[in-house]
């Protein structure tokens, strides 16, 4: 939270010095209304402490979102930020893979996760956090460039995919499939490019342990690791708090109030989370908060789609990488709660910045084309006809 506030202050200060502030897009209004309503629900929250503890995170994420969209970030700067996103994810994925084959499992299970200093990230959250850098790596591979550069991006994408596979997160696997389907839908993946991508999945499947396939086979039998039971209880809680919500970050308490003692997860003495971002927001903030959140998401995706279709492919192709990541994250959000995670908001920030830079480039090219008249060659000049003779 402190780092985010520092970044927001630096960006805002730089924009003020340069006098280069811009009005955020209309979709930002929906995000602001959503966070504002979530903050208001603190007034009638079932438990004040968890609601108050979540409030600074929500406000800081919204503030950073608005500041980023109010500053002028160029295409080059966006590309640099994206490279840093991929550069940060690759070492984490490699380290997780080495830990996995070194025998280190998440809480004694066969699943891998990022573990350091006695702390371990939840495998499902870690896998979902790799979706954005994976989409950027896939876009780097699909972008026309030298064979060596494409090979490098292919290796990066394979590393990130393998990092997701060793976590054995079934929700993230579905999200990766949706990501690839979106690339195919937007005609970014040709048949020639599909072959190496499919070959990667097949090759990596041969080096995965049998526990991976066993976990996939048992997905229906165990109800998604007990998620279906929690969702049923969450729907009961939603019936009681559908209008105004139970309060920000209060899903576990609403669940316990109407279901009874929540089951313990992985030995943690804590209340059961929703394991579904949409159900969590619906219970916490009611239909009002859920509607505002969906309006913000749909509005931003529609704006990105319109921009991508109305600009040349060389400009709009960049938007696809962030669109695909956002769609994949929305799929993963059906199985985990991601609404107040930094990487969730980062994906939407970068998507909005990509749309704005594409629109700016399109306007710049249009002005250049109008300002520079076409140069006429010698054979383009009109032939002057001879003057007519005057009649007497």
N, C-alpha and C positions, 0 to 999 in steps of 0.2 A: 504494500500500500504506500509506503514511504517512497519507494523507487518510482511508482507510478505518478505520485504527486510531484516529484522532482522533474520527471520527464515532461509532465504537463506544464510546469512552471517555465522550463527552458523553452519549450515550443511557443508558449504564449508570449514570453518575453522577447524572443527573437522576432515573432510576427509583429509585435508592437513597435519594436525599434525600426523594422523595415517598413512599417505601415502597410502590411500585406495581409490583413485579416479578411476572411471571406465568410459569407453567411453559410452555415451548415445546410445540407439538403433537407427537404421536407420530411424525409424519413426519420431524421434525428428528432423531430418533434414527438413522434410516437415512442421512441426510446425514452425521451425525457418524461413523458406522461406516465409511462410504465413504471419507471423508477420512482417518480413522485408518488404514485398511488401505492407502491410497495412500502414507501416510507410512511405514508399515512396509516397503513394497517398496523403499524407499531402501537397506535393508540388503543386498539382493542385486542392486542395479541394475547393468546392464552398464557404465554410465558414471556416476560419482558426481556430477560437477560439474553436469550439467543437472538431475539429480534434486534435489540440494540447492538449486539456484537456484529451482526451482519450489515447493519446500516452504513457504517463507514466504508465498507468494501463496495457496496452498491453505488454510493455517491461518488467515490473516487473513480470507479470504472466509467460511469457516465461522464464525469468531468473530463477524463482523459479522452473519451470518445468525441466529445464536443470540441475539445481543443484541437485534436488531430484534424478534424474536418473543417476547422476554422482557419487553419494555416495552409500555406501554399507548398505542397509537397510535389516535387517534380517527378517525372517518369524515371529519371536516373536515381533519385533518392528512394523511390518505391522499389526499384530493382535492388538497390543496396540493402534495404530493410529485409526484403525477401531472401536475399542470400544469407543474411545473418540468421534468419529463422531456420533455414536449412542447415547452416553451419552449426547451430546450437543443438539441433535434433540428432544429427548424425553421430556425434560422440556418445550421446545418451543411448542411442539404439545399439551401437557397437558394444558399449560397456554392459548393457543388459544381456546381449547375446553371449558375451564371454562369461558372465556370471551364470547364465542358464546352463551352458555346457560345462561349467566348473562345478555344477552340483548345487548351486544356491537357488532355492525356490522361495516363493512368496509365502511366508508363514508356514513353512514345512510342506507346501504343496508342490505339484509339478509345474506350476505356472511361473513364468519369469516376470520380473518387474525391476524398476530402477531402485536399487538399494544402496545406501551409503550412510555411514555414521550411525548405524543402529536404527535407521529409519527406512521405511519402504513405501513407495508409492503404490496406490491401488492399481493392479494390472489393467483394469478396464479404463481408468482415467488416463493412465500413461499411454495406452494404445490410442485412445481418442485424441490425445494431444499431438500425436504424430501424423494425424490426417492432413493438417494444413501443410506442413513441410513436404509430405509425400505428394500432394497435389502440385506443389511448386516444382518438385523434382520431375514429375511426369511431364509437366509443361516444358521444362527445360529440355527434356529428351525429345519432345515432339516439335520443338521450335527448329526451323531449318538452320543448321550450322555445320561445322566440320564434323567428320566422323569421330575424331578423337574426343571432341566436346560431347557429342551425343553418347559415346561410350561411357564417359565419366558420369553424365547424368543418369545413365541406365544403372550404373553401379550404385549410385546414391539411392535411387529409387528402390533397387533390390534390397539394399541394407535396411531402409526404413520399413519396407514390407516385411522383411524377416523379423525386424524388431517388433512389429505388430503380431506376427504369427506366434512367436514364442510366448507372448502373454496369454495366448489362447482365449482372447476376448472375442466371443462370438458376435457381439454387437458391432465391434469394429470391423470384423470381416464382412458383415453385411454392408457397412458403410463404405468400405473399399470397393465392393462390387457396384454400389450405386455411383461412386465417383467415376469408375471406368465407364459405366453406362452413360453417364452424362457427357463424358468426353466423346463417346461414339455418337450421341444424339446431336452434339454440336459440330459433328464432322471434323473433329480435331484428330481423331485416330483413324488412319487409313488401314486397309487390309495389310499392307506391308509393315506398318508399325505395330499391328496387333500381334504378329507372330512373336517378336521378342518379349512382349509383355506377358503373353500367355506362357511362353517358355519359362519365364522366371518363376511363375507360380507353380508350374509342374516340377521344375527342378528343386525348388525349396521344399515342396511337399515330401520329397523323398528323404530329406534329412531331418524331418520332424519326428519326434518320438510317437509311439502308439497312443500315449495319453491324449495327444491332440485330437486324434480321430475318435477316440472313446468319448471325449468331452462333447464333440459335435453330435455323436449318435445319441447321447443322453440329454440333449437339449430339451426335447419334449417331455421326457420322463421326469426330470427334476424340476419342471416348470420354470426353466430359466434361473436355476439356483434359488428357487423360492420366490422369484419375482412376482409370479402370478398371484400368489397368496397375498403378498403385500399390496399389489394393485387392487385386488378385491376389497381389502380393508381401506385402502385410500379412497376408493369410490364411495364407500359408506361415509367416510369423513367428509368427502366433498358434498354429499347430499345435505349435511348439516351446516356447512360453511360456504355454500355455493355463491351466495350473494356478495358478501363483503370479505370472506376469507377468514382464516384462523389467525392471521398475522404473519409477518415476514419471518421466514426460517422456523416456522412452527408446525410443519407437517408431522414430525415424530410425535408431538404432544397431542395433536388432533387424532392421529392414528391410535395412540394408546387410550385416549379418552373414550373412543367408541368401539375399540376392538379388544382392549385389555392389555396385558403386558406384552410388549413387542418382543419377538425372538431376538436373541443375541446373534450378531454376525461376526464370525471368525474370532470369537472370544472377546470382542470389545464390549465393555460395559457402557454402551451408548444406545440411544433410541434408534429405531430402524429408519433409514432414509427411504425416500420414495422409489429410488431406482428408475425414475422416469421424470424428466425435467418438466414436461407438460402437466403431469398429474401433480407434481410438487407445487408449481406455480398456481394451479387451479385451486388447491387446498389452501395455500398460503394467502393468496390475494383475491380469490373468488373469480367469478366470470369476468369481472371488470378488468382485473390484472391480466388474465389469460387473453382476453380480447385485445388489449393494448399491446401485449407482447407479440401476438400473431400478426397484428396490423403492422408493427415495426418490421418483422421478418419478411412478410409478404411484400410490403412496400419496397423494401430494399432489393429483394430479389427481382421484382418486376422492373424496377429502375435499371438494374444491371442488365436484364434481358433486353429491354428496349434499346439501351445504349449499344450493346453488342451487335444488335441487328441493324442499327442505323449508321454504324461507322465501318470503314474498310476493315478487312480481316486482319491486316497487319497491325491495326490499332486495337480492335476489339478482341483479338485472340488472347491478349493478356488477361482480360476480364474472366475468361473461362477458368483459369487456374483457381481464382478465388471463389468463383461461383461453385465449382465442383467441390472445393473444400467445405464451403458452407452447407451445401446439400448433404455431404457426408457427415458433417458434425450434427446436423439436424436428425439424421437417422440414428447416430450414436446416442443422441439425447433421449431416445425412447427407452434406453436401458440404464442410463446413469443421470445424475443431476449435474448439469454443466453451466447453469445459468449465471452463476457468480464466479466462474473461473476466468482467469486473465486470458488464457489462450482462446476461449470462446469469443470474447469481445475483440481480441486482436484480429480474428478472421473477418469479422464484420467491419472493423476499421479499415483493413486493407482492401476489402471489396469496395467500400465507399470511395476510398482514395483512388483505386484503379478506375472506377467509373468517372470520377471527376477529371482525372488526367487524360482519359480517352476523349472526353467531351472537349477539353481545352485544346488538345492536339487537333481534333477535327475542326474546331473554330479557327485555329491558327492556319491550317492548310486551306480552309475556305477563303480567309482573308487574303492569303498570299496569292491564291489563284485569281481573285478579283483584282488585286492591286497590280499584278504583273500582266499586262496585255500580251497576247500572243505575238511573236515576232514574225513579220511577213517576209517570205523569201521573194526572190526576184520574179519567180513565175506566179506569185500570188497577187502581185500588184495589178489593179484593173487597167485594161488597155483603153487608152483614150481614143475615142472615135474622132474622125476628121470633121471639122466644122462644115455644116451644110452651106451650099452656095445660095446666096440671096437671089431670089427671083426679081427680075426687073418690074 
